[in-house]
Amino acid sequence: MQTLLRRFGLLLAVASSLLAFVALPAPAAQAADVLLSQGKTATASSTEGVFSARSAVDGDAGTRWSSAFSDPQWIQIDLGTTARISRVALNWETAYGKAFRIEVSNDAARWTVVHETATGTGGAQSLTVAGTGRYVRMYGIQRGTAYGYSLWEFQVFGAFGSGDPGGDADKLLSYGRTGAASSSQTDSNCWECSPARAFDRDPASRWATSPGTGWTDPGWISVDLGATAQINKVVLQWDPAYAKSFQIQVSPNGTDWTPIYSTTAGTGFKQTLLVSGSGRHVRMYGTERATPYGYSLWEFQVYGAGGDPVPAPPLPSDPANPPRLVWSDEFDGAANSRPDAAKWRPDPGTGPNNELEYYTDRNATLDGSGHLVMEARKETTAGSSCPRDPLSGSGTCQYTSARINTGATFQFTYGRVEARIKVPKGNGLWPAFWMMGADFLTGRPWPYNGEVDIVEVLGKDVKTAYSTVHAPAYNGGGGIGAPYTLPGNADFSDDFHTWAADWNSKGITYSLDGRTVFSLDKDEVERTRGPWIFDHPHYMILNLAVGGDWPGPPDAGTPFPSKMLVDYVRVYQ
């Protein structure tokens, strides 16, 4: 009751400001905006008493919505159809949002931020925004008082029927254009991390400010679009060295800058900013670093109309639905024959990860019954050098095994990649079926090329399998993956099992014997972990490692020879 008396007692005090708010005209540039939200369906995360969400869109300045007294809270409006949003007007009751976002969505599930502040002042706010969607939401992050969030009116202005910008109105304008920056890094940690790296549409290359002169505020990177353009979207894919506070600015000449977006609560990772501005030059101007390091962007993409765009290479096509078989090996050869050289090539030598084996061109053969046999043997390779073997104490490689790949014969982008495999059991054994980005073969170092592990099993725990991806921002022990088991916690070494990865422009879905075990969504990875670098050709690898950092060394009980059997490998597109 005291809360109700307190709030109703404020009504007279704010009446004049309410009337001023209702009568307040839009800025001249927005005079043509139409009020879209009045009378539309409104919903909210919570409601205090009788103060429902619909009261914020009823056009009555004496009724309001009010939320529970906690963070976060939200109120959203369903406009009924897609609209182009140009302005949002908020008239706060005393219980206002100190930190909040205005977001738009086409499905009320995936939201795009068009305005964000951590220094809300309450009162009447007229916010110029640029976005497209059917739904508009005020998402409150931090309350300005001990009470909840409360709005007398939540008004959305714009135009119906605009739809998403398309065709010439939403082109990538920044690809291949000339960039400039406050400084650039070139050292062993970030080689030639020049501005051009942010405009090459290569998510595994980046721009970074120099540790010598650029790990200070402010820091900036700009792009010359070649001619005046109308800018409607900027996409930033941040390295961990991101901006907490920054502006997106436009300029006709690269000297005089006008902000079209500003935040003091940058989140890093991937940010898609719907903006509205005109200029030949576009700049990210960082004013406060989020870390002790500088500023660094994997990608800085500018979209809109005009400019002088350089055509970007076409993106790869997704597999057909349903996909068709495009490559396979059923391993139907004579006993003791080698794998088909038109499909597989041996990859001899020592392994990475402190492995103890020496890979040869003779440890992979066919068994004559439709299987590839990858065999690990306890035998010394003269003249070789491996980490010291705990059993023998020798630094000469004490084991041989097999590693083969399709790097020289078959590279591909997207598809269903599938293999039926039986793994061996024993401490120190490490069978795997995986893919590497093909640019590894032309000199790009791991993990910048990308690695997709379809299955790995450790011989010391053959009840568990793993599927993982590795990229510059997440690799090694920080790779994105998941362990999984068979139903009933059965043993993978007891029989053959089918592992598959369904890979397309949206992500990767891993399955075991037709059962989904792990899924990776590209958008989610970019928003939460870092750039997705797997939209380019890869090749396949089969190997059976012995020892290494992860499985540990073999012991006296590890059986040798040990065999990894492969029934088939197939690729569908």
N, C-alpha and C positions, 0 to 999 in steps of 0.2 A: 504494500500500500504506500509506504514512504517513497518508493521509487516512482510509482505512478503520480503521486502528488508533486514530487520534484520535477518530473518532466512536464506535466500539464501546467505547472506553475511557470515554466519557461515560455509558454506559448505567446503570452502577451509581449514578453521581452524580445522575441524574435520576429514578431508579426511584421514589423516594417521591413526587415531584411528579407522576409519571405516574399513580400509584395514586390520588393525591388528585384528579387531573383526571377520571379515570374515575368516581370516586365522587361528584364534585361535583354537587349537585342544581341544577336550574334554579331561577331566582327564583320566588317564590310565584305571581306573576302569570302565569308561564309553565308552571305545573305540569302543565297539560293537553297541553303540546306533545309530539308524538310524534317519535322519531328516525326520519327518513325515508331517510337516506343509506346506512346500513350494508348492505354487500353489493351496492350498485348499481354500475353501470359507471362507471369513472373513467378519464379520459384527461388527458394533460399535454403541455405544450409541449416538454418534454425529460425524460430520466431519467438519473440517474447510476448506472451499474452495475446492480445487482439491485434498487435501491430504486424499485420501480414505483408508479404512481399507485394501483393497486388496494390497496396496503398501507396507504393513508391512510383507507380506508373498510371495512377488514376487522374492526374491533372489537378488534383486537389491539394493545395499547399498546406492544408491543415491536417492532413492524414500522413502517416509515415509507416515505414518498415523498421523493425528493431530486432536485433539478434540476441542470442545467448551471450553471456559475459565471458567469452573465451576466444582464443585465437587458434586457427584461422576461422573466418566466416566469409560467406559470399552471398551475393544476390545476382541472379541472371535473368535476362529477358529473352524470350523467343519471339523474334520479329516475324516469324511465319514463313519467310522466304529470304533468300540471300540478298544482302544489301551492301552498298558501299558506305562505310562509316567514316564520317569526317569530323564529328564533334560529339563529346559526351559532357553533359551538365550534371553535376552533383550538388544537391543542397543538403548539407549535413545538419542533423540535430546536434546537440552538444556532444553526444557520443559519436565521435568521428573516427576516421581511419588515419593514423599517423603514417603507416606504411601500407600501401595497397597497390594493386595492379588493375588496369583495365585490359580485358582479354576478349578476343573474338574467336569464334569457332563455327565450323559448318555442321558439326555433329554433336556438340555439347560433350565431347569426350577428349578431343585433342585441341588444345587452346594455344593461341598466339598472342603474345603480349604486345599491345600497342601503346601503352603508357605505364610507367612505373615510377613510384616515388617512395622515399623513406622519410620525407619531411612534410607530410600532409599537414595543412593548417586548419582544416575544417571549413565551415562557412559555405559560401556559394563558390563553386569552382566550375569554370568553363574550360574544358580540355580539348585542344586541337589534336586529332589523331588521324591515322590513315590505315584503314584495314577493310577486309571483306569477310562477311560471315552472316549466318542466320542468327547466331546467339551472341549476346554481349554480356559480359560479367564484370562486376566489381568484386575483386578477390582481396579481402582484408587480411593482412599479414600481422600487423601490430596495431592494437587499439590506442587511441589518444587519451583515453580515460580508463577508469576502473570498470566502466560499464561495457556494453557491447558495441555494435555498429548500428547506426540509425540514420536513415535518409528520408527526408520529407519528399524529395523527388529524385528520380534517376531517369534522366532523359537522354535519348540517343537520336542524333541527327545524321542525315545523309540522304541517300537516294536508293530506292528499290530498283531491281532489274539490272543492276550493273554487272553482277556476277564477278567472278575472279578475273583479274587482268589477264589477257591472253594475247597470243600472237605478238605483233610488234610492240604492244604495250608492256610486255613483261619479258624482255630479252636480257640475256646475260651480256652486260656491256663492258665488263672489266677484264674479261679473259684476254691475255696476251698484251694488254695495254701497258704503257710505261708507268712505273711506280717510282715514288721517292719516299724517303723516311728521315726521321731525325738522326738515326744511326743504324748500322747493321753489324751483325756478328759474323766473324769468320775465324774460327779456331777449331780445335779438335772436338769440341762439344756441339758445334753447329757450323758446318762448313759452308761458306758462301750463302749464308741465310739472308739474302738480299731481298728488297721489296718485290722483285719479279716472282719470287717463290710463292707469294700470297695470291698471285693473279694467274697461276698456271693451271688451275683446276686439278692439281695433283695434291691429294690430301696427305701425302707422306713427305712433302717438302714444306718448309716454313720460312717466314721472315722473323727475325729477332733483333732487338736492340743490342748494341755493343756492350759487353761487360766493362769495357774501359771507359766509355763516355755515356752510355745509354741506360744504365740501371738507375735512373733518376726520373723525377717528374718535372715537366711533362715529357711524353714521348708520342710520336705520331708516325703514321704511314698514310700516303695518299696515292691516288691513281688519276691519271689523265685519260679521260674517256675519248679524247680526240675531237669532240665537238659538244656543244650544249646538249644536255639530256634532261629528261624529266625522270627523276628517281622515285621509285615506289617501294623498293625493298633492298635491304642490305643484310647479307648473311656473314657472320663472323664465326669461325671455328678456332677457338683459342687453344693454345698450348697452356700448360699449368701456369706459365707466367702471363697472367691476364690482368685486365683493367677492372678495378673496383668502380672507379668513376671515369667516365669518358663521354665524349660527344661524337656524333656523326655530323660532319660539316660539309657544305657545298661551297663552291667558288667559281666565278666565271673566268678567273685568271690565275689561280694558284697562289694568290696573295691575300685577297680579301675574302674572309670566310664567314659563313652564316650557319649557325647550328640548326639542324632539323630533327635531332634526337639527342637527349641527354639523360644520363642516369648516374646515381651515386651508389647504386646497389647492383653492380655488375655481377653476374653469376659464373662467368667463365664458360668453358665447354662450347656448345653450339648455341648461338643466339640468332634468331630470325627476326629482324626488325622491319616492320612495315612503316615506311616513312613517306614524306611528300616534300619534294624540293627540286630545284632546277639549278643546273650548273654543269660546267665541263670537268671540274675536278671534284673528287669526293675524298674525304679524309676521316680517319679514325684518330681522334685527338684524346690521348689518355692523360688524365690529370692526377690520378692516384692509383698506384700499383697495388695489387692484392697480395703480392709476395715481396720478399726482399730482392727478387730478380727484376728483370726489365719487363718489356712488353713483347709478346710473340704470338703470331697468328699463322696457323696452317693454311687457312683460306680467308680471303676478304673478297666477297662477291657482291657486285652491284648490279641490280636489275632495274629495267625501266624502258623508256622509249627514247629514240634519238641517239646521240653520241655517234661514234664511228666504230662500231663493234667489229672485232676480229672473229670470224666464225670459229667456234670451238669444235673439236672433233666430236662426231656423234657418239652418244652413250651406247653401250652394248645392249642388245635386245634380250629380253627375258626369254626363258625356254618356252616352247610351245605347251599348250594345255589340251590334252595330255602330252607329255614329252615323248620323243621317239628315240630309239637306241641309235647312237651315232658312233660309238666306239666300244669294243669289248675284247676281252681275252678270256677264253674258257680253259686255257692251258691243256688243250687236247693234243699233246705231242708224245713222242716216244720216250720211254723211261731213260733217265740220265741225260736227255737232251737239254740244251740251254733255252731260256725264255726267248720268244720271238724277237729278233733284233730289230724288226720293223716296228716294234711296239715298245720294247724295253731296252735300256742300255745299263750295263753295270756301272757302279759309281765306287771304284776301289779307293782304298786309303783308310786312314784313321778317322774316327768319328769325333764330333764335338762333345761338349758337356762332360769332359773327363771320362769318356767311355774307354773301355779296355780292349776292344776288339780291333782287328784289322780287316776291313772289308775286301774281299777278293772277287774275281770274276768267275769263280768255280763253286761257290757255296749256294748258288741258286740254280736249281734244276727242276725238271718235270719228273713226276713219278710214274707216268704211263697210265695213270687212272684218272686223269683230268684235274690234277692238282699241281700247283707250284710249291716247291719245298724250299724254304729259306732255312738253312741249317747253320747253327752255331756250334763250333768245334773247339775243343781244347787243344790248340796246336800253336807253336811259336812261329812268328814271321821274322826271319833273320833280317837284321838291319833296320827294323822298324823301331819306333819310339812311342810308348804309351805311358800314361800315369803308372806309377809303381803298383804292381799287383800285390794285394795283401797276402795272397796264398804263397806265391813264389818269391816275393820281394824283388822281382825283376822289373826293370823299366822297358824291356822289350815286350812287344805285344804278345800276350800268351794265349789269345783266342782269335779265331777267324769267324767271319759271318758274312751275311749278304745284304747288299743295299742296291736297289735298282730304281730307275725312274724313267719318265716319259719326256724329259726336258728337250731332247733332240728330235722327238718323233710326234708328240701330241701335246699341244697346249690349248687351253680353252677358257672361256669366261661363261660362268653360270651353267647350271644343269643339275641333274641328280647323279651323284657319284656314289657308287655302291660296290661293296666287296663282301664276299662270304669267306670267313677266316676262322681257323682254329688256332688258338694261341698255346704256347708251351708254358709249363709251370716250373718254377725254380728261382731261388734268390739270385738277383743280378740280371735276369733276363728282361728285355724291354722291347716287345714287338709293337710295331706301329704302321698305320696306313694314313698318309697325310698329303698335303699339297703345299707347294711353295710358289710365291709370286714369280713369274717367269723372268722379271727384270733382275732377279738374283743372278741369272746366268750371264747377264751383260754388265755386271759390276755393281749393282745397287746392293749395299750390305743389308744383312738381316739386322733388325726386324722391319726395315723400311720397305721391303718388298712384300711383306705380309706372309703369314703362315696359317694354314687351316688344318688342324689336327682332327681327322675324322674319328680315329680311335687310337688310344694308347692303353696298354695294360702292363702292369708291373708283375713280373713272375712271382714276387713274394706275396702278392695279394690278387689272385686270379678270380676273386669274387667281385672286383670293382673295375670298371672301365671309365675312361675319361675322353671328353671331346672339348677342344679349346681353340681359340684364335689368339694370334700374337700380332701386335702392331707397335709402332714407336711409342705410343702412349700407354700401352698395356702389353707386357711381354714377360717371358720367363715365369717366375712365380706370381707375377701380376697379370698374367694372361686371363682372358675371360673364358670361363669354362665351367664344367660341372662333372662330378663323379656320379655314376649310376650303377645299379646292380640288376641282375636277372630276377625275375619273379621267384620267390622262394629262396632268394639268396644262393642260387646255384653257382656252379663253378664254370667260368668261361673256357677253361682248358678241357672240359669233358666232351665238347662237341663243337661243330661249326655254328657260327652265328653271323647274321647279316647286318653290317653297319652301313648306314647311308647318310649323306648330307645333301639336302635340297637347298640349292644356292641360287639366289636371284638378286634383283636390284633392291629388294626390301630387307634381305638378311639371309640367315642360314638356319635351317631346321634339321637337327640331328635325330636319327632314329636307330633303334636296335630291334631287329626282327619285326619290323613294321610298326613298332611302338615308339612314339615321340618321346625322347628323353631330355632334350634340351633345345631351346630356341633362342636365337639372337635377332633382335630387331635393330636394323641399321639406325633408324632415327633415335631410338632409345640409347644406343651405344654412343652416338655422337653427342647427345644431350647430357650424358652422365659419365662417360669414360674418356672420350677423345675421338679423333677422326677414324672413319671407316675406310680402310685402304684396300678393299678386296674386290673392287669393280674393274678388274683387268685380268689378263690371261694368267693362269696358273698351270702347273704340271704336277703329276702324281708321283708319289714315292712309297715304296714298300721297303721296310728294313727290320732287322732283328738285331738290336744292340745288346751288348754285354757290358754290364757295369754302367757307371755314370753317376752324376750328382743325385739324380732322383731315385733310381732303383737301388743304388748301393752296389757293392761288389758281389760276385758269386762267392759261394763258400764250398766246403767239402761235400755238401749234400746236393749241390746243383748238378743235374744230369747233363752229361755231354756224350754224344751230340744231342742237341735239343732242336726241335723242328717247329717252325711256324708254317702251317699249311694254308694255301689260298685256293679256293675252289674256282672263283671267277672275280673279275673286276669289270664293271660296266659303267658307261656314261650315257645319260639320256639328255636330250635337249629339245 
